[in-house]
Amino acid sequence: MSEDIEKPRLIVASSPHIVAPTTCREIMLWVVGALAPAAIWSMVAMGVPAIVTYAACIGSAVITEAAWNAIAKKPQSLSDCSAVVTGLLLAMCMPPMTPWWMSAIAGFIAIALGKMIFGGLGWNLFNPALVGRAFVVMSWAGVLSKLPNKGWFATLDVAGTKGLDAISGATRLAIASADRAAAGGYGYDLVAQYRPLLFKNLEGSLGEVSAALVILGGIVLIVKGIIDWRIPAGYIGAMGLLSWAFGSDPVFHVLAGGVLLGAFFMATDYVSSPMTKNGRLVYGIGCGVFNAVGRFFGPMPETTTFAILFMNGLAPLIDKAFVPRTFGWVKRDEE
Amino acid sequence: MAAVGHYALLFIGAALINNILLTRFIALCSFFGISNNMHTAIGMSAAVVFVMMMASTTTWIVWKVLLVPLGVGEFLYIPAFILIIAALVQFVEMYLRKSSPVLYRAMGIYLPLITTNCAVLAAATEVAKPGFFKMNMAYGYSLGEGLVYTLGVAVGYGFALIAFTALRERLDIAPVPKALKGNPMSFITAGLLSLAYVGLAGWFGL
């Protein structure tokens, strides 16, 4: 009897009655798997601080979800692994030298304010990881912007720093931005940055270490049918086109910063993105436009977080605008 | 060309970057009061565009023609503008009811509501005294600048209101904790939405 309740043989539900064997947990594990190469490589490349950040983000996300469910007397939802995905994504958009308590607070806010308060998985209006990050960025902007100056390159061994001409904490995007402001005064060669951005970029967030591995993970998810190609295509396409229109190097601007991680893993969050195909394309393009304009004309070197949160806020409206025609129905004439 | 850019910046700055609802938190009462129904939200937004444009034009003229020459502008402008806006909106409502029943049905109910909408007063005072708006600009808009600015404020109001209404429709069916059902959850959602608008701060140097 109890076995029947745990694994019912007959599922009673409303239409549609097609049941796919895929579960939430399976999808989440695929996302973790797709992120794993980039995450592991960033731990190898950045060392202990990266591992601390990952542990703090994922740990606090999981503990928060467990605690919330326990206090609210709801069934435990940890087994769907969505808290792990949120924590992992959150860690990947944090700089490695973020103090551990800040990572932990970001994880707490992401799960509590980003997801559980809306009723748990499937109800969040905004991407939980980005809510956590935006909260921390706004709360401790001063602390975060000073991080690179402390120099997390100090964690590299001496031999590793010897071959370098100069050590700078600034990210490539910040340098490119300063270079634009000085009308090319620094002579910053964007094309020369492709290789480090693709394979080993130590200036920036954990998810930016290797663009190639992020793209690889994204392609795996698209091929598996877990994410819709329209969102990343719209996002990256708009980003590249606008960067080119603004007179800069499109490939550099797609590879640098959070665009790839955002386009493949953040903007594609099922719950906070539109449901219709055309809607998704519009949503992706909106993210790209916001991100590009913010990058070129805004005070911050990077605006991926806010671009996706902004479009999350518009997602229900986009859904309303792109209601697909019901199969077999004829569009009714305007009265 | 430079003039077009100037007006475009004025519009974008008023509509998005300094969004009256989500960046400056003015007129929140209507933001939460109206946003539970898409139909009303759209009607309200259209009515706000109409009333704001009218109110700003009138108050701008009164400011330039009456208040400033008499030397009482600095301390009388708020009561004067409130009176003007309230009287004007009531008058327009009466006029619409008689002359254009269709238009009256479309936004008649919202007109008295807007009388007390602080966004209208905010736009009107800023058109007269734009010192607050972060843009390198002389103290005092021309009528054209004032109208573009007001249109920006009103369109930004409608944009945020309609987007938030769509969000709230999803929120209404979400299993949020009992203690937070309704307005508390709306406030939290609006807070998160305004967190997204923080990303717009300082664009184009505005």
Interface residues (C-beta under 8 A of the other chain):
Chain A: A72 L113 G114 I117 F118 G119 G120 W123 L125 F126 V131 A134 F135 M138 F290 V293 G294 F297 G298 P299 M300 T303 T305 F306 A307 L309 F310 N312 G313 L314 P316 L317 D319 K320
Chain B: M38 I162 A163 F164 A166 L167 E169 R170 L171 A174 P175 V176 P177 L180 M185 I188 T189 L192 L193 L195 A196 Y197 V198 G199 L200 A201 G202 W203 F204
